[in-house]
Amino acid sequence: MLLVDDDREICEIITAVLALEGFAVKAASAVAQGLELADDDTALVLLDLRLPGLSPAEFVRRYRQCKGVAAAPIIAFSASSRIVEFATSIGADGILRKPFELQDLIDLVSCHLRPASRSDRRVLSYAP
């Protein structure tokens, strides 16, 4: 799993919580670094929608162009009131509003990583 967020504390918390659930997480603090870390083993991308440098939309475009049909689902997260609109515009597979409960994060990640066809998944939104 790949986590792209410039907030170091959030990265540390998410990585630790998901590790306890058995998920391996690679963290990147910027879009360019996230693109470098994305590989064929990336099963899911957690993408903050407010990042410095290249935009998250550019990450999605480049990532999907490079990976094609093998691209992992992308969960967008942000505290922005426009998260649904923006996540939809980039084709995110899931939405997580900040601040979020850790159990909501675990549930959303588990939903996207369980064995099921992509058509069985629905865009999930967790709001405080």
N, C-alpha and C positions, 0 to 999 in steps of 0.2 A: 504494500500500500504506500502511496505517496501523499504526503502532507505538504502543502505550499501555503505558508503563512509567515509574515514578517515579525509576528509577535513571539519572541523567544519563549516567554512563559507559557503561552497557549500551546506552542509546539511541545514543550516539555510535558505538560499535563496530558495532552492528547496522546502522545507517544507512550507515556507511562500507563495510562488507563487502558489503552488498546493492547499494550503488551501483556497486561494482566489477563486480558481476555484471549490471549494467544495469537494476536495479530502482530506481524512485523511491520514497522513503520519507518520509512525514510523521510526525513524532513528537509525542506528547502525553504530559504527565507526570501526568495525572489523567483519570479517567473523563469528567468534564464536558467537559474540553478535547477528549478523543477524540471525543465525540459532536458537538462543534462542527466538528471537522476532517473527519469522515466525510462523504463526498459520493458522487455517482454514479460518480466515477472510482476509488473505492476498490475494488481488486480482491481484497484480502486484508487481514485484521486480525490482527496479532500482539498478544495481550493478556496482560499479566502478571496473575496471579491474586491478588496481594497489593498493593493500591493504597489510598492514603488517600482519604477522602471516600466518594463513591458506590461501591458494590461492583461488581466485574466482572460479577456476575450481572445487576445493574441495567443496566450498559452493554449487555449482550447483549439483554436484554428490550427496552430502548428502541431500540436500533439496528435490531433485526429488526422491531419494530413500525413503525418509520419507513420502512424500506427494503423490507419485505415479501419477495417472492420475488427481488428484485434484491439482497438482502443478500449481501455477500461472505463467503466462508468465514472462519472464525475459528480461529486456532491459539492455544491457551492454553499459557502457559509459566510455570513456577514451580519452586522448589526444594522445595516441600512434598511430603511423603511421600504426601499424599492427592490429588495432582494428577489422577490418573486418575478418581477418584470425583467430584471437583468438576467437572472438564472435561466429563465425561459428563453430569452434572446440568444443566449450562448448554447442552448441545448443541454443544460445540466440535467442529470438523471435524478437528483435529489437536492433538497434544500434544508439547511439547518440555520436557524436564526440564533445569533449571539444576543444575549448570553443564553446558553443552553444547559440543560441538565446532562450530566455525564451519562446517565442511563439512556437518554434520547440519542446521544451520539452512538453508543454501543448498539442500540436497536437499529438505527439507520444503517450503520456499517454492516451489521449482521444480515440485514434484509438484502443488501446488495451483494453480499459475498456468499450467501447460501446457494446451493445448487438449484437453479431454476432458469428457465429461459428468460431472455431479456424482455420478451413481450409480457411475461407474467409480472414484471416489476412495475410499480407505479411510482410516480413522483411523490415523494413524501415530504411533508413540511412539518417541522417542529418549531413551535413558537412558545415563548415564555408565558 
